[in-house]
Amino acid sequence: MESLLAYTAAGGSIVHRVDARVKMVLLLAYTATLFAVARWSGLAACAVVLSALVAAGRLPLGRMLGSLKPLYAILAFTLLFGGLTANAGDAGAWSGAFGLQGGFCAGTPSIPLSGGLWFSPAGFEGALFNVARIVLLALASLVVALFTPGEALMDALRSLLGPLRRVHFPVDDAATALSLAVRFVPVLGEELARVRNAQASRGARFDSGGLMARLQAWGRVLVPLFVGAFRRADRVAVAMDARCYGAGPVRTSLNQREFGARDAALLTAGLAVCAACAALGRLAL
């Protein structure tokens, strides 16, 4: 199976050629938009924008969703506890400032379960809304990681954080740490798939048996995954040390990219789209 990171090296689409600083600013704007929208219409508009970028970059959406499997367990617990409440009149835990407004289940009475627990349809819908937010945010971060080479991503972060040098902020270290964190998302996703397939070939069952059996099966996957992640981090540290990282006061780059008119136009258009999605997500249609 071809690695997702191969799409980074391909660089054939127009999205690959956009300045990395534009991609980082638009990712921040998209993140703010996701938390600004409060209705399904705005979230759907954000999903359409992201789908258009995935199509423009010719990325495999199914494999991208598969690389986010470590996140799905946390999201499942979010849905579970979002729908449960001990108060029949409680609207759910996701009704705050960033919660869903005007949902389909708004005003639906809670359903009694057992042991004093109630199932809140409105709370479950609010949790589902936030789960969709998190998935879109993770996919958007993955798109930026796949569309941007590691060196360009690091240079963009260093350029954007440059003004903080005046207050003696370690810009180079922060840019390196953030770029490595973003770049490791698809790597860990592929490592998870390899470990899971290896365990499945040895008889492990992830979709059958009780809850404890499934947790034990996934435990045999997560332990080697974390061990491999620490080993990879150690190799990266040794490689950076061998290249004398941090020896100079200010790092330089071989290829300095100029911010052109096309980049400015794309940045303006992207910010306008994010603003439109945010406005749509606040309107009661």
Secondary structure, 3 states (H helix, E strand, C coil): CCCCCHHHHHCCCCCCCCCHHHHHHHHHHHHHHHHHCCCHHHHHHHHHHHHHHHHHCCCCHHHHHHCCHHHHHHHHHHHHHHHEECCCCCCCCCCCCCCCCCCCCCCCCCEECCCCCEECHHHHHHHHHHHHHHHHHHHHHHHHHHHCCHHHHHHHHHHHCHHHHHHCCCHHHHHHHHHHHHHHHHHHHHHHHHHHHHHHHCCCCCCCCCHHHHHHHHHHHHHHHHHHHHHHHHHHHHHHHHCCCCCCCCCCCCCCCCCCHHHHHHHHHHHHHHHHHHHHCCCCC
